[in-house]
Amino acid sequence: MNEPSAYEQLASEYYAQGCNRTCQAFRQGSEVIVRELVNISEYTSVVEVGAGRSFAAPLMEEAGKPLSDLLISDISSGMLEWSQEWSNKGAKLTVCPADTLPLRKRSVSLIISLLGDPYNTPSFWEEVNRVLIPGGHILFTVPAYEWTQAFREGNEAVFTMKDESQVAVPSTVLDFEAQCKLVGNAGLTLRQQRNFTKGELENNLSQKFAQLSDDDPIVNGYLFRKPSRVISLWTRR
Ligand SMILES: C[S@@+](CC[C@H](N)C(=O)[O-])C[C@H]1O[C@@H](n2cnc3c(N)ncnc32)[C@H](O)[C@@H]1O
């Protein structure tokens, strides 16, 4: 049996009022990036990976899209609980790892992965390439590389809980070139990149951003595309 994700320990506090101000700021940045880089009305089948509290669902509702076109997934049942309300409105919810999606190949037109650093691995990107239709997109955000360099050691993020205990979770944040190389190795190409900076935050309550200037990025966002199939036409002379 697989070990439970360390996110199960964080789940009850992750979105609770007054908790995790840094995560709230990352989430705000991710949402701005999604709205700028993706027009959800253009997509017919959408999957949100590592969703926690779904952002794709309210976005689709706002755009008047049927929620039956949406699959909300997460490895942690506790984190997915934050999206439960959307199942009553037609969205499908499933607990599964990001690199083993219960989907046919070439069946999805858009994947949304906000703060996807816990599963930013070759096997995840290969899975993205498997399930996307040719011409499909993935919107992917991570805490900014520059910020993580100052705050973290190794591929781990540490959360402090209300009772002051600490929980470590996996986190792979790469610089721009390394991220594009990882995704490129799985066959996808970069369409757009957008950094969200500290100066764009509505409220800046996190002490962890105190050392940053307003121009420093706190979230890196990427829109990658699976190329359409190339049909080569050979003409005979
Ligand atoms: C940093 S949180 C972000 C949650 C949400 N996307 C947001 O922006 O608020 C990362 C999420 O990824 C999930 N997760 C962690 N490892 C995963 C994996 N291997 N496969 C799928 N989901 C995973 C966690 O349970 C958690 O909900």
The ligand as a Gaussian input file, in Angstrom:
#p B3LYP/6-31G(d) Opt

LIG

0 1
 C        0.998000      23.419000      -2.621000
 S       -0.499000      22.561000      -2.616000
 C       -1.452000      23.469000      -3.814000
 C       -2.920000      23.208000      -3.753000
 C       -3.765000      24.016000      -4.759000
 N       -3.430000      23.673000      -6.121000
 C       -3.608000      25.500000      -4.540000
 O       -2.984000      26.180000      -5.390000
 O       -4.121000      26.018000      -3.540000
 C       -0.072000      21.107000      -3.512000
 C       -1.213000      20.114000      -3.723000
 O       -0.707000      19.018000      -4.479000
 C       -1.137000      17.809000      -3.883000
 N       -0.120000      16.776000      -4.189000
 C        1.064000      16.578000      -3.577000
 N        1.741000      15.571000      -4.147000
 C        0.947000      15.113000      -5.155000
 C        1.072000      14.071000      -6.129000
 N        2.167000      13.310000      -6.194000
 N        0.052000      13.875000      -6.980000
 C       -1.063000      14.661000      -6.939000
 N       -1.246000      15.657000      -6.044000
 C       -0.251000      15.885000      -5.173000
 C       -1.263000      18.115000      -2.410000
 O       -2.109000      17.213000      -1.738000
 C       -1.785000      19.538000      -2.451000
 O       -3.182000      19.578000      -2.514000

